[in-house]
C-alpha cells in the first residue's frame, strides 16, 4: 500500500460530477476517515465550523445505514477549514 499522490487526488476531484463527491474525497484525504464514517456524519450537527471540529458518534439509526466502527462513544478530530 502507498499514500495517494497529490496529482491523483486532483484527478479524482476533477472527475467528480458533483460537489458532494468532491466534499467526500476532500474530507477523506484531510481527516483519514473511512467512507462509511463520512457518510454517517450529520453535517448540520456534527461539524462545528467555529471551532474547526468534526464530532463522530457511533449511531445505529443513520438513514443511509452507515456507521462508525467505534462503539465506545464519540470521538473528535480537529481540522482546519
N, CA, C and O atoms as a GROMACS GRO file, in nm:
protein
  324
    1UNK      N    1   0.084  -0.119   0.000
    1UNK     CA    2   0.000   0.000   0.000
    1UNK      C    3   0.088   0.124   0.000
    1UNK      O    4   0.199   0.124   0.052
    2UNK      N    5   0.035   0.230  -0.060
    2UNK     CA    6   0.108   0.356  -0.062
    2UNK      C    7   0.010   0.471  -0.046
    2UNK      O    8  -0.110   0.456  -0.067
    3UNK      N    9   0.062   0.584  -0.007
    3UNK     CA   10  -0.021   0.703   0.007
    3UNK      C   11  -0.059   0.754  -0.132
    3UNK      O   12   0.015   0.736  -0.228
    4UNK      N   13  -0.174   0.817  -0.140
    4UNK     CA   14  -0.220   0.875  -0.265
    4UNK      C   15  -0.140   1.002  -0.292
    4UNK      O   16  -0.119   1.083  -0.202
    5UNK      N   17  -0.096   1.017  -0.415
    5UNK     CA   18  -0.020   1.136  -0.455
    5UNK      C   19  -0.116   1.253  -0.479
    5UNK      O   20  -0.233   1.233  -0.511
    6UNK      N   21  -0.066   1.374  -0.462
    6UNK     CA   22  -0.148   1.494  -0.479
    6UNK      C   23  -0.209   1.500  -0.619
    6UNK      O   24  -0.326   1.537  -0.634
    7UNK      N   25  -0.132   1.465  -0.721
    7UNK     CA   26  -0.187   1.471  -0.857
    7UNK      C   27  -0.299   1.368  -0.877
    7UNK      O   28  -0.390   1.391  -0.957
    8UNK      N   29  -0.294   1.256  -0.806
    8UNK     CA   30  -0.401   1.157  -0.814
    8UNK      C   31  -0.530   1.209  -0.749
    8UNK      O   32  -0.640   1.184  -0.798
    9UNK      N   33  -0.514   1.282  -0.640
    9UNK     CA   34  -0.630   1.343  -0.573
    9UNK      C   35  -0.694   1.446  -0.666
    9UNK      O   36  -0.816   1.453  -0.676
   10UNK      N   37  -0.611   1.525  -0.732
   10UNK     CA   38  -0.664   1.625  -0.825
   10UNK      C   39  -0.740   1.560  -0.940
   10UNK      O   40  -0.844   1.611  -0.982
   11UNK      N   41  -0.691   1.449  -0.992
   11UNK     CA   42  -0.761   1.377  -1.098
   11UNK      C   43  -0.897   1.328  -1.048
   11UNK      O   44  -0.997   1.339  -1.118
   12UNK      N   45  -0.899   1.273  -0.926
   12UNK     CA   46  -1.026   1.229  -0.868
   12UNK      C   47  -1.124   1.344  -0.855
   12UNK      O   48  -1.241   1.331  -0.893
   13UNK      N   49  -1.078   1.457  -0.802
   13UNK     CA   50  -1.165   1.572  -0.784
   13UNK      C   51  -1.219   1.625  -0.916
   13UNK      O   52  -1.335   1.663  -0.926
   14UNK      N   53  -1.134   1.628  -1.017
   14UNK     CA   54  -1.175   1.678  -1.149
   14UNK      C   55  -1.273   1.583  -1.217
   14UNK      O   56  -1.352   1.625  -1.301
   15UNK      N   57  -1.268   1.456  -1.182
   15UNK     CA   58  -1.360   1.360  -1.246
   15UNK      C   59  -1.496   1.353  -1.176
   15UNK      O   60  -1.588   1.289  -1.227
   16UNK      N   61  -1.509   1.419  -1.061
   16UNK     CA   62  -1.638   1.421  -0.991
   16UNK      C   63  -1.740   1.501  -1.070
   16UNK      O   64  -1.708   1.602  -1.132
   17UNK      N   65  -1.862   1.454  -1.067
   17UNK     CA   66  -1.969   1.524  -1.139
   17UNK      C   67  -2.052   1.614  -1.048
   17UNK      O   68  -2.143   1.683  -1.095
   18UNK      N   69  -2.022   1.612  -0.917
   18UNK     CA   70  -2.097   1.700  -0.826
   18UNK      C   71  -2.010   1.735  -0.706
   18UNK      O   72  -1.910   1.668  -0.678
   19UNK      N   73  -2.048   1.840  -0.636
   19UNK     CA   74  -1.968   1.889  -0.523
   19UNK      C   75  -1.977   1.796  -0.402
   19UNK      O   76  -1.886   1.795  -0.319
   20UNK      N   77  -2.084   1.717  -0.390
   20UNK     CA   78  -2.096   1.622  -0.278
   20UNK      C   79  -1.983   1.520  -0.284
   20UNK      O   80  -1.922   1.490  -0.182
   21UNK      N   81  -1.955   1.466  -0.402
   21UNK     CA   82  -1.846   1.369  -0.416
   21UNK      C   83  -1.711   1.434  -0.388
   21UNK      O   84  -1.623   1.373  -0.327
   22UNK      N   85  -1.695   1.558  -0.432
   22UNK     CA   86  -1.570   1.630  -0.403
   22UNK      C   87  -1.552   1.650  -0.254
   22UNK      O   88  -1.441   1.634  -0.202
   23UNK      N   89  -1.660   1.684  -0.185
   23UNK     CA   90  -1.654   1.701  -0.040
   23UNK      C   91  -1.611   1.572   0.028
   23UNK      O   92  -1.524   1.574   0.116
   24UNK      N   93  -1.670   1.460  -0.011
   24UNK     CA   94  -1.634   1.332   0.050
   24UNK      C   95  -1.487   1.298   0.028
   24UNK      O   96  -1.419   1.251   0.120
   25UNK      N   97  -1.438   1.321  -0.093
   25UNK     CA   98  -1.297   1.292  -0.123
   25UNK      C   99  -1.206   1.383  -0.040
   25UNK      O  100  -1.109   1.335   0.019
   26UNK      N  101  -1.237   1.512  -0.035
   26UNK     CA  102  -1.153   1.604   0.042
   26UNK      C  103  -1.153   1.572   0.190
   26UNK      O  104  -1.048   1.576   0.255
   27UNK      N  105  -1.269   1.540   0.245
   27UNK     CA  106  -1.275   1.503   0.387
   27UNK      C  107  -1.198   1.374   0.415
   27UNK      O  108  -1.129   1.363   0.516
   28UNK      N  109  -1.209   1.277   0.326
   28UNK     CA  110  -1.136   1.152   0.344
   28UNK      C  111  -0.985   1.176   0.341
   28UNK      O  112  -0.911   1.122   0.422
   29UNK      N  113  -0.941   1.258   0.248
   29UNK     CA  114  -0.798   1.287   0.235
   29UNK      C  115  -0.748   1.364   0.357
   29UNK      O  116  -0.641   1.333   0.410
   30UNK      N  117  -0.823   1.465   0.400
   30UNK     CA  118  -0.778   1.552   0.509
   30UNK      C  119  -0.790   1.489   0.647
   30UNK      O  120  -0.708   1.517   0.734
   31UNK      N  121  -0.891   1.406   0.669
   31UNK     CA  122  -0.915   1.352   0.803
   31UNK      C  123  -0.872   1.208   0.820
   31UNK      O  124  -0.844   1.164   0.931
   32UNK      N  125  -0.867   1.132   0.710
   32UNK     CA  126  -0.835   0.990   0.721
   32UNK      C  127  -0.956   0.905   0.756
   32UNK      O  128  -0.942   0.785   0.779
   33UNK      N  129  -1.075   0.966   0.760
   33UNK     CA  130  -1.196   0.890   0.789
   33UNK      C  131  -1.228   0.792   0.677
   33UNK      O  132  -1.194   0.815   0.561
   34UNK      N  133  -1.292   0.682   0.712
   34UNK     CA  134  -1.343   0.587   0.612
   34UNK      C  135  -1.470   0.644   0.551
   34UNK      O  136  -1.535   0.732   0.609
   35UNK      N  137  -1.504   0.594   0.434
   35UNK     CA  138  -1.623   0.647   0.364
   35UNK      C  139  -1.750   0.625   0.447
   35UNK      O  140  -1.836   0.713   0.449
   36UNK      N  141  -1.764   0.512   0.514
   36UNK     CA  142  -1.880   0.488   0.599
   36UNK      C  143  -1.888   0.586   0.714
   36UNK      O  144  -1.998   0.625   0.754
   37UNK      N  145  -1.774   0.625   0.768
   37UNK     CA  146  -1.772   0.724   0.876
   37UNK      C  147  -1.815   0.860   0.822
   37UNK      O  148  -1.891   0.931   0.888
   38UNK      N  149  -1.766   0.895   0.705
   38UNK     CA  150  -1.804   1.024   0.646
   38UNK      C  151  -1.952   1.030   0.613
   38UNK      O  152  -2.017   1.133   0.633
   39UNK      N  153  -2.006   0.920   0.563
   39UNK     CA  154  -2.148   0.917   0.529
   39UNK      C  155  -2.235   0.919   0.654
   39UNK      O  156  -2.352   0.955   0.647
   40UNK      N  157  -2.179   0.880   0.768
   40UNK     CA  158  -2.254   0.880   0.893
   40UNK      C  159  -2.256   1.013   0.965
   40UNK      O  160  -2.327   1.028   1.065
   41UNK      N  161  -2.179   1.110   0.917
   41UNK     CA  162  -2.176   1.242   0.982
   41UNK      C  163  -2.306   1.315   0.954
   41UNK      O  164  -2.354   1.318   0.840
   42UNK      N  165  -2.363   1.375   1.058
   42UNK     CA  166  -2.477   1.465   1.041
   42UNK      C  167  -2.418   1.603   1.018
   42UNK      O  168  -2.372   1.668   1.112
   43UNK      N  169  -2.418   1.647   0.894
   43UNK     CA  170  -2.348   1.769   0.857
   43UNK      C  171  -2.410   1.895   0.917
   43UNK      O  172  -2.348   2.001   0.913
   44UNK      N  173  -2.530   1.886   0.971
   44UNK     CA  174  -2.591   2.002   1.036
   44UNK      C  175  -2.561   2.007   1.186
   44UNK      O  176  -2.575   2.112   1.248
   45UNK      N  177  -2.518   1.894   1.245
   45UNK     CA  178  -2.495   1.889   1.389
   45UNK      C  179  -2.352   1.855   1.427
   45UNK      O  180  -2.303   1.903   1.530
   46UNK      N  181  -2.284   1.774   1.349
   46UNK     CA  182  -2.155   1.720   1.390
   46UNK      C  183  -2.035   1.804   1.349
   46UNK      O  184  -1.925   1.781   1.397
   47UNK      N  185  -2.054   1.902   1.260
   47UNK     CA  186  -1.944   1.988   1.220
   47UNK      C  187  -1.959   2.123   1.287
   47UNK      O  188  -2.061   2.190   1.272
   48UNK      N  189  -1.856   2.161   1.361
   48UNK     CA  190  -1.851   2.290   1.429
   48UNK      C  191  -1.750   2.376   1.352
   48UNK      O  192  -1.630   2.365   1.374
   49UNK      N  193  -1.800   2.462   1.264
   49UNK     CA  194  -1.711   2.542   1.181
   49UNK      C  195  -1.636   2.647   1.261
   49UNK      O  196  -1.524   2.684   1.226
   50UNK      N  197  -1.696   2.696   1.368
   50UNK     CA  198  -1.631   2.797   1.452
   50UNK      C  199  -1.506   2.739   1.520
   50UNK      O  200  -1.402   2.805   1.526
   51UNK      N  201  -1.517   2.617   1.572
   51UNK     CA  202  -1.405   2.555   1.643
   51UNK      C  203  -1.326   2.456   1.557
   51UNK      O  204  -1.232   2.393   1.605
   52UNK      N  205  -1.364   2.445   1.429
   52UNK     CA  206  -1.292   2.360   1.334
   52UNK      C  207  -1.286   2.215   1.380
   52UNK      O  208  -1.179   2.153   1.379
   53UNK      N  209  -1.399   2.160   1.421
   53UNK     CA  210  -1.402   2.022   1.467
   53UNK      C  211  -1.514   1.945   1.400
   53UNK      O  212  -1.616   2.000   1.358
   54UNK      N  213  -1.492   1.815   1.391
   54UNK     CA  214  -1.596   1.722   1.348
   54UNK      C  215  -1.614   1.623   1.462
   54UNK      O  216  -1.517   1.564   1.509
   55UNK      N  217  -1.736   1.606   1.505
   55UNK     CA  218  -1.765   1.505   1.607
   55UNK      C  219  -1.827   1.385   1.537
   55UNK      O  220  -1.921   1.399   1.459
   56UNK      N  221  -1.774   1.269   1.568
   56UNK     CA  222  -1.826   1.148   1.507
   56UNK      C  223  -1.874   1.056   1.619
   56UNK      O  224  -1.802   1.030   1.715
   57UNK      N  225  -1.994   1.008   1.605
   57UNK     CA  226  -2.055   0.922   1.706
   57UNK      C  227  -2.099   0.791   1.643
   57UNK      O  228  -2.138   0.786   1.526
   58UNK      N  229  -2.093   0.685   1.722
   58UNK     CA  230  -2.149   0.558   1.679
   58UNK      C  231  -2.300   0.573   1.681
   58UNK      O  232  -2.357   0.610   1.784
   59UNK      N  233  -2.365   0.545   1.570
   59UNK     CA  234  -2.510   0.555   1.560
   59UNK      C  235  -2.565   0.431   1.493
   59UNK      O  236  -2.508   0.383   1.395
   60UNK      N  237  -2.672   0.380   1.544
   60UNK     CA  238  -2.741   0.269   1.479
   60UNK      C  239  -2.855   0.317   1.391
   60UNK      O  240  -2.915   0.238   1.318
   61UNK      N  241  -2.886   0.447   1.398
   61UNK     CA  242  -3.006   0.497   1.333
   61UNK      C  243  -2.980   0.587   1.212
   61UNK      O  244  -3.067   0.667   1.176
   62UNK      N  245  -2.865   0.575   1.149
   62UNK     CA  246  -2.840   0.657   1.030
   62UNK      C  247  -2.934   0.617   0.918
   62UNK      O  248  -2.958   0.499   0.894
   63UNK      N  249  -2.988   0.717   0.850
   63UNK     CA  250  -3.081   0.691   0.741
   63UNK      C  251  -3.018   0.609   0.629
   63UNK      O  252  -3.086   0.528   0.566
   64UNK      N  253  -2.889   0.630   0.604
   64UNK     CA  254  -2.823   0.558   0.495
   64UNK      C  255  -2.756   0.428   0.542
   64UNK      O  256  -2.682   0.364   0.467
   65UNK      N  257  -2.782   0.390   0.667
   65UNK     CA  258  -2.734   0.266   0.728
   65UNK      C  259  -2.582   0.256   0.739
   65UNK      O  260  -2.529   0.146   0.750
   66UNK      N  261  -2.512   0.370   0.737
   66UNK     CA  262  -2.368   0.369   0.759
   66UNK      C  263  -2.343   0.399   0.906
   66UNK      O  264  -2.429   0.452   0.976
   67UNK      N  265  -2.223   0.363   0.952
   67UNK     CA  266  -2.190   0.391   1.092
   67UNK      C  267  -2.040   0.382   1.113
   67UNK      O  268  -1.967   0.324   1.033
   68UNK      N  269  -1.996   0.441   1.223
   68UNK     CA  270  -1.856   0.429   1.260
   68UNK      C  271  -1.836   0.292   1.322
   68UNK      O  272  -1.932   0.225   1.361
   69UNK      N  273  -1.713   0.251   1.332
   69UNK     CA  274  -1.683   0.123   1.394
   69UNK      C  275  -1.654   0.140   1.543
   69UNK      O  276  -1.625   0.042   1.612
   70UNK      N  277  -1.662   0.262   1.592
   70UNK     CA  278  -1.630   0.294   1.731
   70UNK      C  279  -1.758   0.286   1.816
   70UNK      O  280  -1.846   0.370   1.801
   71UNK      N  281  -1.767   0.188   1.903
   71UNK     CA  282  -1.885   0.173   1.989
   71UNK      C  283  -1.866   0.237   2.126
   71UNK      O  284  -1.959   0.234   2.207
   72UNK      N  285  -1.750   0.295   2.154
   72UNK     CA  286  -1.723   0.349   2.286
   72UNK      C  287  -1.762   0.495   2.300
   72UNK      O  288  -1.709   0.564   2.388
   73UNK      N  289  -1.850   0.543   2.218
   73UNK     CA  290  -1.890   0.682   2.226
   73UNK      C  291  -1.828   0.762   2.114
   73UNK      O  292  -1.764   0.706   2.024
   74UNK      N  293  -1.845   0.891   2.118
   74UNK     CA  294  -1.795   0.977   2.011
   74UNK      C  295  -1.647   1.005   2.024
   74UNK      O  296  -1.589   0.990   2.131
   75UNK      N  297  -1.588   1.045   1.916
   75UNK     CA  298  -1.453   1.096   1.920
   75UNK      C  299  -1.448   1.218   1.831
   75UNK      O  300  -1.538   1.240   1.750
   76UNK      N  301  -1.344   1.296   1.845
   76UNK     CA  302  -1.341   1.424   1.778
   76UNK      C  303  -1.210   1.439   1.703
   76UNK      O  304  -1.104   1.399   1.752
   77UNK      N  305  -1.217   1.496   1.586
   77UNK     CA  306  -1.099   1.526   1.507
   77UNK      C  307  -1.098   1.673   1.476
   77UNK      O  308  -1.200   1.727   1.433
   78UNK      N  309  -0.986   1.738   1.498
   78UNK     CA  310  -0.974   1.880   1.468
   78UNK      C  311  -0.920   1.894   1.327
   78UNK      O  312  -0.822   1.828   1.290
   79UNK      N  313  -0.982   1.979   1.249
   79UNK     CA  314  -0.936   2.003   1.112
   79UNK      C  315  -0.944   2.150   1.080
   79UNK      O  316  -1.025   2.222   1.140
   80UNK      N  317  -0.864   2.196   0.989
   80UNK     CA  318  -0.860   2.337   0.952
   80UNK      C  319  -0.945   2.359   0.828
   80UNK      O  320  -0.932   2.288   0.729
   81UNK      N  321  -1.030   2.457   0.836
   81UNK     CA  322  -1.115   2.491   0.720
   81UNK      C  323  -1.039   2.584   0.628
   81UNK      O  324  -1.092   2.625   0.525
   0.00000   0.00000   0.00000
